[in-house]
Amino acid sequence: MDAIVRTVSGEYDLEASIKSIGDDLLIAVYGGERPHIGAVAVAQPRPSLKDPDITSSTASVFCFLSHKEDEIAKLASETISAAFKTNVVVTAGMHWDGISEDGLKKVGINSRDLVVLIIDKIKLSFSTVL
């Protein structure tokens, strides 16, 4: 099953493509003038170190040289993996020429909003799969 979600803030919006592969999830996060793959995060669920009754997640991240999408990929993969107790791979790549510091902050806000949209979409669209 496939789905697409987008932020709609009006500036520095992001998009995500969601694909279920068996019980696992493959998610591509992209945006800007030149979408690409800048970082890849692979997350798997595990019991929380503080409370084993709570599911947490751990991720490994690969970031291509000169790219800074690693934090977005890591946050998304760990959050989604813990939420659905499944393995998750997230690719992330977005680029805007001459983006300002305020623009970078907006991308961060939009990336967190996008994770919420992804989780909501998975709950609606993938509930019979996961």
C-alpha positions as CSV (number, residue, x, y, z in Angstrom):
1,M,0.0,0.0,0.0
2,D,1.3,3.5,-0.9
3,A,0.3,7.0,0.4
4,I,1.5,10.6,0.2
5,V,1.3,13.3,2.8
6,R,2.3,17.0,2.6
7,T,2.7,19.9,5.0
8,V,0.8,23.0,3.9
9,S,2.4,25.8,5.9
10,G,3.0,27.8,2.7
11,E,6.8,28.0,3.1
12,Y,9.5,25.2,3.1
13,D,6.8,22.6,2.8
14,L,7.8,18.9,2.8
15,E,6.3,15.8,1.3
16,A,6.5,12.1,2.3
17,S,5.9,9.0,0.3
18,I,4.9,6.0,2.5
19,K,5.1,2.4,1.4
20,S,4.4,-0.7,3.4
21,I,6.6,-3.7,2.7
22,G,5.1,-6.6,4.6
23,D,5.0,-5.3,8.2
24,D,7.8,-2.8,7.6
25,L,7.6,0.8,6.4
26,L,9.7,2.7,3.7
27,I,9.3,6.4,3.9
28,A,10.8,9.1,1.6
29,V,10.8,12.7,2.9
30,Y,11.6,15.4,0.4
31,G,11.0,19.0,-0.6
32,G,12.4,22.2,-2.0
33,E,13.9,23.1,-5.3
34,R,16.0,19.9,-5.7
35,P,14.6,16.9,-3.8
36,H,17.1,14.1,-3.4
37,I,18.4,11.5,-0.9
38,G,20.7,13.2,1.6
39,A,20.4,10.8,4.5
40,V,19.0,7.4,5.3
41,A,17.9,6.2,8.7
42,V,17.1,2.6,9.7
43,A,15.1,2.2,12.9
44,Q,13.9,-0.8,14.8
45,P,11.6,-0.9,17.9
46,R,12.9,-2.1,21.3
47,P,11.8,-1.9,24.9
48,S,12.5,1.5,26.5
49,L,15.6,1.6,28.6
50,K,13.7,3.5,31.3
51,D,10.5,1.4,31.2
52,P,10.5,-1.9,29.4
53,D,6.7,-1.8,29.1
54,I,7.0,1.1,26.7
55,T,8.2,0.7,23.2
56,S,11.1,2.9,22.1
57,S,13.2,2.7,19.0
58,T,16.9,2.9,18.0
59,A,18.2,4.1,14.6
60,S,21.4,4.0,12.6
61,V,21.9,6.9,10.1
62,F,24.0,7.3,7.0
63,C,24.4,10.9,5.7
64,F,25.9,11.7,2.4
65,L,28.8,14.1,2.4
66,S,27.7,17.8,2.7
67,H,24.1,16.9,3.6
68,K,22.3,17.8,6.8
69,E,19.1,15.7,6.7
70,D,20.4,13.2,9.2
71,E,18.5,14.6,12.2
72,I,15.2,14.7,10.2
73,A,15.6,11.1,9.0
74,K,16.6,9.9,12.5
75,L,13.7,11.6,14.3
76,A,11.1,10.3,11.7
77,S,12.4,6.8,11.7
78,E,12.6,6.4,15.5
79,T,9.2,8.0,16.1
80,I,7.4,6.0,13.5
81,S,9.2,2.7,14.4
82,A,8.2,3.1,18.1
83,A,4.6,4.1,17.2
84,F,4.0,1.0,15.1
85,K,6.5,-1.4,16.6
86,T,8.0,-2.2,13.3
87,N,11.2,-1.7,11.2
88,V,11.3,1.6,9.4
89,V,13.6,3.1,6.8
90,V,13.4,6.8,6.1
91,T,15.2,8.7,3.3
92,A,15.4,12.4,3.6
93,G,16.5,15.0,1.1
94,M,15.4,18.6,0.6
95,H,17.1,21.7,-0.8
96,W,16.4,25.4,-1.1
97,D,19.0,27.7,-2.6
98,G,20.1,30.4,-0.1
99,I,17.9,29.3,2.7
100,S,18.1,31.6,5.8
101,E,18.4,30.5,9.4
102,D,14.7,31.2,9.9
103,G,14.0,29.0,6.9
104,L,16.0,26.2,8.4
105,K,13.9,26.6,11.6
106,K,10.7,26.4,9.5
107,V,12.0,23.2,7.8
108,G,12.5,21.7,11.3
109,I,9.0,22.6,12.3
110,N,7.6,21.3,9.1
111,S,9.5,18.0,9.5
112,R,8.0,17.4,13.0
113,D,4.6,18.3,11.6
114,L,5.2,15.9,8.7
115,V,5.9,13.0,11.2
116,V,2.5,13.6,12.8
117,L,0.9,13.5,9.3
118,I,2.7,10.3,8.5
119,I,1.6,8.6,11.7
120,D,-2.0,9.7,11.2
121,K,-2.0,8.5,7.5
122,I,-0.6,5.1,8.5
123,K,-3.3,4.7,11.2
124,L,-6.0,5.5,8.6
125,S,-4.6,3.7,5.5
126,F,-2.4,0.9,6.8
127,S,-4.3,-0.3,9.8
128,T,-5.1,-3.7,8.2
129,V,-1.4,-4.1,7.2
130,L,0.4,-3.2,10.4
